[in-house]
Amino acid sequence: MDLDDKEFYNQASEAKLDWKAHWFGGKDNDETLIPIVMRWQKKRRLTPDGLVGPVTYRRAYTEQQSRQNKKEEPVVLVEGEKAIVYNGKKFPIKWDKVVLWTDENPGIDLPKKGSYYEYNGDEDRKIDLFVNHWDATLSAKHCSKILNRRNLSVHFCLDNDGTIYQLVDMQHAAKHAGKANRKSVGVEISNAFYPKYQKYYVRQGLEERPVLKDVKVHGRKLQDFTGFYPVQLEALKALWAAVSEATGVPLESPLHPDGNPVEGVHRKSARGAFNGFISHYHISRRKIDCAGLEIHKMIEEIKNES
């Protein structure tokens, strides 16, 4: 049986049995999955033919059910301890306002089952990217409700006052960045974008947000829009530093050879060949968030402060 026949067999098997490539550690059910399945079979002393037949399916299904049924151990913090969580393990963060999904009253809607890919009981998920988004809503609470409504998810929400909410263990793959979901962690930073909402922030007892002008992304200038509060930027740096320490994602950002930041799609990021911290627009021409976020400068500040 040649490669094309094996690919056809697996695609027919997936349609009939309803299994997914990620059960075996793959991304897509194409020719790239065949050697991945072979390695998976060999590790379990099955015939390593790369075909997901009845025996392989039953073994994979059992393991998948075991992972899904395995409950996550509660994350216990001592008084005053602040941490983020990766595969059930705590990693310290130098920021006072951090709320975990395991807190008795997180005060924010948590992702629904099925809105993210669960990897309970697996080895640490390989994470290469941290993707920054702005939520285009009024608060982290609004953002979490909208994500749930759309069956989407994200690992962190960053509120207007600098509070960081972790909504799901970084071990799981949230649905926030399309093709980059499986290998990334993401944050939604609260920012309504349109200056007309400044009155809302003032009514909430907050200051008006800074307004960014003459910002370009994808080669075009954007209308004036609201930027981030200084406290949000400080919280974001603390989060980046903690995530980098926990996952190994390097403190790097997309730059041109002359050292200037990339203000559009970054080809290496878009094709999965870059490791570091990016904005959503770096991997999609349809996105403009987070235009004006000077990731490269903030990363230098992190490095200088450490």
N, C-alpha and C positions, 0 to 999 in steps of 0.2 A: 504494500500500500504506500503510495508516494505522498508527498507533503500536502498536495492539493486535496487528495482523497481524505487524509486525516483531518484537514481543516473542515471539509464538508461534513464529515462524520460528527465532529464535535459540535458544529453549529446545529445539526439536526438533533443531536442528543440534548443540547441545551434547550431547544424549543420543546422537546417532548418531556424532559424531566424537570425543567425549570431550575437548573443550577446556574451559578454565576462564576465568571472567570476569577473573581477575587477570592473564591473559596480556596483556590490553589495558589494564590499569591500573584495572579496575573491581572492585567488591566483590561484587555480586549480578547474576545474569542476569535483569534485569527491565527496565522502561522506562528506568531510569537508565543502563543500559549502552549504549543505542543511540547517544546523542550522543558517548559516550566512544569507541566503535568508529569513529564517523564521523571524529573527530579523528585517531584512530590511522591510519585509511585515508588520509586527506588528507595526512598527514605522509609517507606512503610512496607517494604518487601513485597510489593505487588509487581506484576509484569510491567516493566517500564516501556510501554508502547506509545505513550502520549495520547491515548484514546480514553475518553470518559465514557466507558461502558458501564454496565450494571454494577459490577463489583467495585470499581473506582467510585461510582456515584454513591453507592450505599455507604462506603467508608467516609467520603467527603461530607455527605449529608449528616451522618452521625456526629462528626466532629463539629460541623457548623451548628447543629442543635445544642451540642454541649457548650460551645462558646456563648451562644445566645442565652442559655439557661443559667450560665454561671453569673452569680450576682457580684457586682463590684463591692469590694470591701469599703466600708465607710472611711472617709478621710478624717482623722482626728488631729486637731491642732491644739497645742497647749495655749494657755492664755497669753495673748499678745503676739502669737506667732502669725506671720503672714506668708502664704505660700501659694503657688500654682501647682497643678497636678498633671503628671504625665505617666500613664499606665499605672495608676494607683500610687505612684510615688510622689512625695512632696518635694518641691524645690523652692527655696526661699526667694522672696521678692522684696526689694527695698522700697516698699510703698505701703502706707498705712491703711488705705481704703481699698481692700480686696474682699470680695464676697464670692464664696464657692457655691456651686449648685447643691452641695451636700449640707449647707448651713440650714438650720431649722426653719428659717424664714428668709429665703434669698431675696424676696421682694421683686422678683422678675419672672416672667414666664420662661420655663425651661423647654428645650426642644422636645418635640413629640417623638415617640418611637417611630422609626421608619424615615425620619428626616435627616438621619446621618448613618454612616456605615459603622457598625459596631465590631470591635476587635477584642472583646473580652477574652482573657486567657491566652492571647497571642504574645509573641515576642514584641518588643518595642516597635511600633510602626515607624518606618523610615520617613523622616520629615526633612524636606529640602528647602521649603519656602515658607515665609511668613507674608501673608497678603493683607494689606491695609485697605479698608473700605471706609467711606463715610455713609451714614445710614439714611440721610435725607429725611429724617424724622425729628421730632422735638425732644426725644429723650431715649435712653436705653430701654425703658419699659415699653414705649411705643414701638421701638425697633423689634423687640422680642415678640410682641404680639403679631406684627406684620410677617416676620419670618415664619412663625407657626402657621399663619393663615396660608402662606404660600408653600408650606411643607419644605422649607429651607432651614438652615441652621448655621451657626458660627460658634467658634470656641469662646470668644470673649466679646463683651460689649463694654465700651468705655463711655461713661455718662458725662454730662456737662460739668459736674462738680469734681471730676477726676476719679470717681469710683470705678474700679475695674470689677466686672462681673465675669467669672468663669462659668459658662453654661454647660460645658461638657468636657470630659477628660480629653486631653490632647491625643490620647491613644486612638480615639475614634476619628473618623474622617467626616468632617462637617461638609454640608452642601452649600458652599459659598463662592466657589471660584471655578465652576465648570470643570474642564479637563484637569485642572490642577488640584482638585479636591483630595485625591488619594495621597498626595505627597505634601500637603500644606497644612498650616494653621492659619486662622484668620481672626481679625478683629473688626467690629463695626464701631466706628467712632461717632458719637452723637454730634450731628451738625445738620441743620435743616437746609443749608445751602442758600436759600433765597433771603436777601436782606429784609424783606417785608416781615419776617418773623422775629425781628429784633424786639418788637414790642412784647412778644410772648416771653422772651427771656427776662426782660425787665420786670414784667408782672410776677415772674417766679423768684424775684429777688436777686437775679444774676445781673452782671454787667452786659452791655451790648457786646457782641462778638466783634473781633477785628474783621474788617472787610478787605478782601484781596482784590486787587485790580491788575489788569494787563497780564494775567496769567495765561500761558499757552499750553495746550496739550494736543497731540496729534496734528501739530502745525497750525492750529487755529486759536485765536484769542477768545477766551471765555468772557461772558458777561461778569460784572462785579458779583462776588459771592462771599458768603461768610466763611471765615477761617475757624481755627480751633482756639479755645481758651488756653492761656499759658499753662494752667494746671493740667489740662488734658495732654499737652505735649510732654510735660514732666512725667506724668503717669505712663505715657506711651513709651518713653525711654526706659523707664523701670521695667515695663512689661517686656520690651524687646530684649533687654539684658537678661532677664530671668528665663525667657524662652530659649535664647541662645545657649545659656548655660545648661538648660534641661535637655534640649534636643540636639545640640550641636550645630544648629543652623548658624552659619558664619555671619558676623556683623559686617555685611557687605551689601551694596546697593548697585543698581544698574547705572553705569557711567560710560560716557564716550571715551575714546583713547586720550582725549585732551583733558580728561578729568571732570568735564561738565556732566550734569545729570541727564539721563535720557528722559525726554518729555513726550513720550509716545510709546508705542509697542516696542518692547525689548525682545528681539528675536530669540536670544538664548533663553529668556524666561518663558516665552510663549511655547517653545518646543521642549521645555523641560530640562534644559541643559545648564540652568543657572541655580546656584544655591545662595540664598540670602533673603533680604527684606525688600519687598516691592510694593507698589501701589497696584490696584486692580487694573488701571489703564495700561500697565506694562504688559499685560497678557491678553488684552481685548481692545480692539479699536472702537467697540461700542460703549466703552466705559470711560468716564472722566475722573473717577475718584481714585486716588486722593490728589488731584491737581493742587499744586502749591505747597504740598507737604515736602519739606526739604529733608528727605530721609538721609541723604549723604552727610549733611551737616550735623544732624542729630546723632548719627552713628559716631561721628568724630568726637562729639561731646561725651558720649558714653565711654569711648575708649580713653579719653583724657581724664575722665572722672574715676575710672577704675584703678 
